[in-house]
Amino acid sequence: MYTYYLKALLVATIALFFSITAFTNIVDYNTNWMFVKHVLSMDTIPQPSPLMGRAIHHHFLQQTLYIIIICWEAITAVICWMGAYSLLNKKIKIANIGLMTGLMLYLLGFCIIASEWFAAWQSAQSGVQVTAYLFSTIILLILIFINQPHKDS
């Protein structure tokens, strides 16, 4: 039974991470908003760039995408909290969904879309790629661990 507690604790840790992240982005909206705005407008990558056709300059669309990120973080937090609780009842499905939701935000949203599509890796001001790959790896390792067979002794 203790293995379920360990797995629940790890999922709760990810839930706490996403809770703090969403809360911070709501309370201190402008800090990460400026980062997202620069990534989407691609204004910190070396110019001229043949990739500038990918840039999003429309303010409303930029704001909408940032709000989607914050909502995604909050939803991930809620699902992971529910998943941590469900692991105490030896049910893993919700935890898997929560972790996958978080993994997709970082892997798809930040590693692929922000870093590659919007070329954030070219910006001297952006540390998104390293951080996104780090969080993606942590979430993936927890996802692998919680899906291992339970062998309590």
N, C-alpha and C positions, 0 to 999 in steps of 0.2 A: 504493500500500500504506500510506503514512503516514496516510491518512484513517482507516483501520481502527484504527491505533494511537491516534489522537486520540479516536475514538469509544470505544475500550476504556478509555482513561484517564478519560473522563467517567463511564462506567458504573462503573468502579472507585472513583471519587470518591463516587458515591452509595452504593456498597457499603460504603465506609469510614464514611460518615455513619451508615448504619443499623447497622453493627457497633458503632460508638461509642455510639450511642443505646441499643441493646439492652443492651450491657455496662453502661452507666451506670445504666439502669433496674434492672438486676439487683443491681449493687454498692451503689447508693444508692437502694434500693427505695422508701423512705418519702417522698423528696422529691416525685417525680411521683405517687406513690400518693395523697398528700394532695390534689394538684391534681385527679386523676381522681375521687376521692371527692367533692370539692366540686362538680365538674361534674355528676356523676351524681345527687347528692342535691339539686342546684339550690339549695343553702343560701346562696349568695352573690349571688343575684339579688334585685332589689327585691321586697319582700313587701307585701301579698299579691299573688300572681300567678295569673292564671287558667291558667297553664301548669304549675302544680305537680303536676298529675295525671300528668305524664310522668316525674317524679322517681323514681329508684331508691334506696331506703333500705336494702334488704336487703344486709347486709355481705358475705355469701358471694357474691352475684351481682356486687357491685361488685369484689370481689377477683378473681373469675373473669374479668370483662371487662378488668381491668388486666393480668392474666396473658396473655389473648388478645392484647392490644396488644403486649406484650413479645415474645411468640412471633411475631407478625406481623412485627415489626421484625427479629427474628433470621432468619426465613425469607426476608424480602426481602433482607437482607444476603447470605445464602448464594446466592440465585438471581442477584443482581447480580454477585457475584464470579464465578460460573460464566458469566454473560453476558459479562463483561469478557474472560474467557479465550476464550470462543467467538468473540468479535469478532476476536481475533487470527487465527482460522482462517476469517475471512470469513463467519461464521454469526451471524445477528442475532436469531433467534427467542428464545433464552433471555434475552438482554438486554432485549428487548421485554417479556417476561413479568415479569422482575424490576422493571423501571421501572414497569410498570402496577400491580404489587403495591404498590409504594411510593406511587404516585400515589393508589391507592384508599384506602390508610391515611390519607393526609393530606386528600384531597379528600372522600371519603365519610365517613371516620371522624371527622376533626376539623373540617373546614369545614361539612359538612352535619349530621352527627349531633350532635357536641359543641356547635358554635356555634349551630345553628338549632334542632334538636329539644330539646336541653337548655338552650337560651337562654344559653350561656356568653358570648355577646356582650353581654349585659346586666350581667355581673359586672364590677365595677371591678377585681377581682383577677385576671381572666383576660386573657391576651394571646394566647389560642389562635387567634383568628380571623386576625389579621395574620400570625402565624408560619405557620399552616397554609396560607394562601393563597400566601405567599412560597415555601415548600417545594414546594407543588403546581406553581407556575409554573416553578420551576427544573427539577423533574423533567420536566414537560411539554416544556419547551424542549429538554432533552437528548433526550427521546424523539423529538421532531420532527427534531432534528439527526441522530441516528443512523439515521433512516429516509430520509434524503436520498440520492439516487444518488451513487455513489462516482466521483469524477473526479480521480484522482491524475495529476499530470504529472511 
